[in-house]
Each structure stands twice: as C-alpha cells, then as structure tokens.
Amino acid sequence: MERKTILTKSIRTFCIVVFIFQFYLLTKDYLQFNVRKETINYIDDVIEIPEVHIAIPYNRALDLDFVRINNKSNFDQACRAFFNRDNCDGFVANSGILIKWLGHALTLSDIEKYSYPTETFIEKIVWSESLEDPLETGKCKIIRKASSATMVLIIRCLNSLGLPLKVSRAKAVVFDSNILFHIRLNATVMLLKLIYPGKALVDDSTLHLVAAVNKGKQTSCAIRFTKHTENLLPPPYKTMCKNYDRRQTFEDCLNSHSIEQTGMLFPGTTVSFDKYSGEIRFNLPLHGNDSSLLEIYRQCQSVVTQQMCNMVRYSFAMSTSSQDIAKDQQEMRIFFTATSEPDSLTQSKPDFPLSDYLILSGSLFSTWFGISIMGQLLAANHLLCIAYNRKCTNAVDSKTSINVYQ
C-alpha cells in the first residue's frame, strides 16, 4: 500500500513538472509578441487623390525687383554671412547662387508679401470626375507654405471626413485618356512629390521629381503613381508603432529647438505663414561654424524613432515631352495618370494571437489533468439541479406540515 502511494505521488509530480514546463514554453512564446506580415496587391476601381506638393524656387516665386529694392540691407547681410563677401551685386544677379540663400535673407512676412499669388501659378484643376473645377466647388484647395529655398504649393483634396477624395479609374480611362486630373503650372522650374495627408514619412523630403521648361517650349509631365500602405501593431508587439504624424512631429521639434537656441527656424523645414511670427526667418546652415543645428537634428531624430501605425508611401515616376510654341511663351502641364500597376497593402498580424494561446492552454490542461469543459459544466448543472430539487422538496414538506397542523 505504501509503494502504491509513493508511485502515485511520483506520477503526479512528474505530470505536474512536465505540465509546468510545457505551459512555461507556451507562455514564453506568446509573450514574445512576434508578428508576421501579409501583403496583398490589388487594383481598385477608385483611386485616392494624393496630396501634391509643388516646390518652386524663390527666384521664380518672388518678385525679385521689388525684393531687391525693399530688402537690400537684408540681402547684403545674408550674403556676407553665407559667402563671406562684402560686395554681393554679382551674386544677386546670379539666380543659381541666389536660390541658395534668398530664403534666409527674408522673414516669413517678407516671403508672403513678395511672393506671387497662388492663382499666378495654378488657375484651375481639371479632373475626370466632372467638368467642374474642384477649386471653385471647394473640394480641393491650394495651401501655400514656405521653406528656406522654395515656395511650396500644396494641392489638397479632402472629403467631409478629412480623407482624400476618390476618382474613378474607369471614368479616367473612358472619358479622359487615362488622365485622373491635370493642372497647368505657370513656372519654369518645379520640384514635385506626393504624400498621403497626415502620413508623410520623415525621409519624404528627399523624394522629389524635377521638371523645367524653356522659352518657346510647352513641357508636358505625365506622372503615374501607386500607393503602398503598411499597417503595424502597437506595443507590446515588436513593431512598436505609434499613432502620430511622424514628419510633422519631426519638423515641429526641429523648429522648436532651433527657435529656442538661435531665434530662427531650422533650415529645410516647411512651415505655414500663420504658425510662427512673421518676423522670424530661416537659419543659415553654416558648415563647420555651428554645431548646434547638427545637435538639434540628432536630438529630434531620437524623438521619432517609432514608426507610424499606419504608413502610406507613394512610388511615382514622371515622363516628359516638349513641343514648340511661340518663342516668347513657355508652359508646363502636369498630368496625373492611372496606371496598370497594382497598389499594395501590408498588414502586420500577431504570429501567436491570444485566441491560439487560450486554445492551446486549454488543450494542455485537458491533456495532463483530464479536465473537460463540457464535463465540468454538466457536473455544475447536476449540482444545481440537486440543490433546486432539495429546495422544492423542503418547500413541499413545510406546506404539508402546516396543513396537518391546521
């Protein structure tokens, strides 16, 4: 009898130890929070209109004659700081050099005052959805922003929910020669990029298409694009994403620290005219003379190390063609066309979801201890029935006793 007891205890101990070890491995695997990525390629009938950023160099976006007359002292001061020269007349006449430091010589209010009106560059937008100009109906709007080297025109088309407007691929193919929308740009040089509203990547500033037009030429730029969306999982999963506008957070950090330390905006950022004081200007990137800008950049990079939970990037390409027009004229047309290349959606999913963990844990318990959920529920039901029957029997006996007494 004693040997049987010892053997029974040994078997129970062995089963419990093995169970604990397997449960530990199962839990450890779950708590790693690994993810797997699934990518779907698709071609949708509706295409979201991306946010179009068109950067025009200041030597083409400002009334230079007016600027030179009214801001000669600022010109000379910025030129001496940037080129270490006392006489800047030759540099002012050279547009290639002028573009490098013109934005640093002017305040935000000067840039807003001396820049040409938006209508000078873009009069209207033509799209395949209807004959109406979305600028007139309010479906699209053009926003002006300033950077240290260029005036930035942002074409933004949003619905009432703040999401990009959609155009029909079929309508573009059938009614408008595969063109989703197009604009006529009154500028000789432009840099262009596409972003999804509120989801610009930190390195989007380097993704530009460049086009130029000469006198007597009409340049047509055909731009085709595809959208690539990636959805990540927040902590505790290993993707460790965060819901925020990463690019805007980065630029706000740069400008905040730059203003605090130097009193000027960080070079290379893009700002609204009404966000900062009109008398502020962009800092000069003086190579080797000031390490504070480099320290600010590194500090702000550490703030935006987490990826966005929902990232959208565009891959785009541009083909250009030119034709002769009147010698004293020049024109640039930009066409955004539908492409047969698919968009993509990449989703991160738990490699070991909670549902799988609960199912495997239950199976592990049942394997080692013979615990059946159905059996436990039937046993509980049996006990409840017994208790209920006893209560009913006691009630009947009590009633019978009362009747007998009466």
Helices and strands as residue ranges (DSSP letters): H 2-31, E 35-42, E 46-48, E 51-57, H 58-61, H 64-70, H 72-83, H 89-93, H 95-105, H 108-114, H 118-121, E 122-127, H 134-137, E 140-146, E 150-157, E 166-168, H 169-175, E 179-185, E 189-195, G 202-206, E 209-212, E 217-231, H 246-262, E 271-272, H 292-301, G 302-304, E 310-324, E 330-337, E 343-350, H 354-369, H 373-405
